[in-house]
Amino acid sequence: MDHTAHHSGSVHDHAAHEGHHDHAAQGMRAGASWGMAAKATLHCLTGCAIGEILGMVIGTALMWDNVPTMVLAIALAFLFGYSFTLLAVRRAGLDFKTAIKVALAADTVSIAVMELVDNAIIAMTPGAMDAHLSDSLFWSALLGGFAVAFLITTPVNKWMIGRGKGHAVVHAFH
């Protein structure tokens, strides 16, 4: 694989790029910062939020029951979460097959934890499952779920990045 990377129109030489990988890998083994973990979690949260809200809107528009609407929302949360990482690593020069592997390795645990927590909050909030998109209860349960999911997923991402897993996989390609 050619390790020459093109970023913002400039070319980094192979030695400098390799040095960046070595430095990043050492930093990952030494532990991850809370800032890095929060950034990774926000990245996942953005994809999850777009997918989940889109799924809720589609399910509601089609007058589906709660279960198929939630299944669609969760599926779209994973799809959008993976897509953000996939696009980023494709821009970094990875071929499509490798980019998919990186996205799956980087995001699966983070998205799964986020979706589990967020949907549990919504399910446990009285009346939220039956609230409509125009109800403040729907939005407060959804946004509250995202907030709690962020707080729970950030330490998970910090732990994974510190062990060279999760979003650490993506950082190796930047």
N, C-alpha and C positions, 0 to 999 in steps of 0.2 A: 504494500500500500504506500502511496506517495504521501509523505508527511508534510509536504509543503502546503501551507494554508494561505488562503486569500481572505483577508479581512479588510473591509472598507476600502478596497482598491489597493491596498499595500500588500507586499509579499514578504513573509517572514522566512528567513533561511532555515534550512533543515536543522542545523545545530541549535539555533535559538529556540526553535519549536520543541525540539527534544528536551532542552533544558527546562522549558516550561512544564513539560509533562513530568519530568523528574521532580521538580519543585512541588508541583501540584500533588503528585503521589505521596511525597514525604509529608506534606501538610495534611493529607487525608489520613495517613497512618497515625499522625500525632494527635488527631482529634479535629473536630469541625467547630467553627465558631457558631455562636447563636445567630449572628447575622446571615451567615451562609445557609444555615438551616431554615431560617425564616424566609429567605429569598426563595429557596427550593419549595417551601410549603406554599408560599404565595403563588408561585408558578403553577403548582398543582391545583390550588384553590381556584385560580382563574379558569382553568380548563374545566374543572368540576362544576363550577358555578354556571358557566355558559351552557354546558351540556345538560345539567340538571334543570335549569330554568327553561331551556328550550323543550326538554322532554315534558315538563309540567304543562307548558303552553300547548304543545301538540296534543297531549293526552286529554287536556281539558277541552280543546277545540273539537276533538273527535268524540267528546262525551264518553270517554273510557272510564272504567271503574278505577279505584285507587291502585290495585295491584299491577295491572298492565301499564298504567301511567308511571308508577315508580320503577318498574323494570325498564321502561324506555328511558326514563330520566337517568337512571344509574348507568345504563349502556352508553348513553350519549355523554355522560360525565367521563367515563373511561375513554371513549373515542376522542373527545376534545382534549382531555388531559394528555393522552398519548400523542395526539396530533401536534400540540405545541412543542413537545420535545423532538418529535420526528422532524418537523420543519427546521428547528434550530440545528440539529446535527446534520441534516441534509445540506444546509447552508455552509456548514463547516467542512463539507466535502465528502461525507460518507455516502457510500452507495445505498440504495433503497433497502436491500436485505439487511445490511449491517445496521442501518439507521433504525429499522424496526426492532432488532434485537436490543439495541441500546435503549430505545424508548421503553420497551417492556421491562428491561432490567432496572431502569432509572425510576419508573413511575408506579409500578404495580402495587407495591406495599403502601406507598404514600397515598395513592388514590383509594385503595381498598380501605385503609384506616379512615380516611376522610369521609368516604361514602357511608361506611358503617356508623360512624359517630353522627354525622349529619342526619342520616335517615332515622337513626334511633331517636334523636332529639325531636324530629318532626313527628314520629310515630307516638312518642310519649307525651307530646303537647296536646292537652285535651282540645278536641275540635279541629286541630290543624289538618288532619287527613281529609276532612270534609269541607274545609274552607275553600273558597273560590279565589281565583287570581286577583279579584278586585277587593278581597278582604285583607285588612291589615294583619289579622291573625296568621294568614298564610305567609305573608312576607316577614313578619317578626319571627315566626318559627323557623323559616328557611334561613334567614340571616343570622339568627341566634345559633342555629345548628352549624352554620359555616364558621361562626366565631369560636364555638366550642371545639369544632373539628380542627381549626387552625391551632388552638392552644394544645390539643392532644397530639396532633400530627407533627408539630415542630420538633419536640424532643425525639420522636421516632426518627425523623429525618436527620437530626443531629447525630444520633447514635449510628445510623446507617452510613452516613457520609464519613464519620470518623473511622469506620471500618472498611472504607473503600467501596461501599455498596450504594445503591440508590442513586441519588443525583451526583455522587462522586464519579460515576461512570460517564455522565455527560460532561463534567468538568475536565475529564481527561482529553476531550476532543476540542476544547476551546483554547 
